[in-house]
Amino acid sequence: MGKVKVASFCVSMDGYGAALDQSQSNPFGVGGMVLPAWVMPTRVFQTTVLGRDSGTTGIDNAFMERGTVNIGATIMGRNMFSPLRGPWKDDSWKGWWGPNPPFHCDVFVLTHHPRPILEMEGGNRFIFVTDGIESAMKQAKAAAGAKDIRIGGGVATVRAYLQAGLVDELHLAFAPLFLGHGENLLQGLDLPKLGFEVAERVQGEGALHVVLRKKG
C-alpha cells in the first residue's frame, strides 16, 4: 500500500495557504497569488499546465517533480476544483487546467452537491464525493492500489486529513513573505502531537521546502 501525501503545498511564513474571496480571476483569493509564485517558472508547471517547452530545472522544479511521482489517486476540496459555490448549475466548469489536467489519475473532489463523473483527456477522471473525507479516502485507496494518494488543496481539506491522522507525509513550500490574513493551515495544529517530525529542509530558488514525515 502506498503513502498518503501532501505535496508542494504553498504557504506563507505565517502559515496561510490562501487569501480570502476566491474567484475565477483569483484562484488563491484576493492577493493570494504571491503564494504559488515559486511554482510558475518551473519546468513542471510550464510543460504540464501551460504546454510550453520551457521552465527552470532547479530545486523548486525538483520538488514539483517529486510531487507527481507514483501518484495513483488525488483527493481535493471543491475550492481547488472550482470557484463556484452552491449546487452545480450545470457541468460546464471543468477545472482550472484545460482539457488535459496534470493529474492523470482518478481525482476525488469533496463537495456537498452531487455531480456526474467528469472524464477528461490524459486519464483524468473527476469523481465528486458527497459523503465525507473517509469515503473519499476509501475510494482513493481502491483506485490507487499500491501507489500513493496525494491530498490537494484547499486549506480546509488538508487540515481535515491531518486532524484525522490520515496523512503520512507533508511537503510545505514556504513563500518568503507574511500574508497576514486568509485561510491558515497551521493555526491550532500540533504537528508533533500528530506524529510528524521534520525530515528535510531545503532552500529553493523561490520557496523554502520543508518535508515532515510521520515518525517511524
Secondary structure, DSSP 8 states (H G I E B T S, - for coil): ---EEEEEEEE-TTSEEE-SS--SS-TT-TTGGGGGGGTTTBHHHHHHTS--S--B-SHHHHHHHHTTTTEEEEEEEHHHH-S--SS-S-S----SS-SS-S--SEEEEE-SS----EE-GGG-EEEEE-S-HHHHHHHHHHHHTTSEEEE---HHHHHHHHHTT--SEEEEEE-SS---SSEESSTT--TTTTTEEEEEEEE-SS-EEEEEEE--
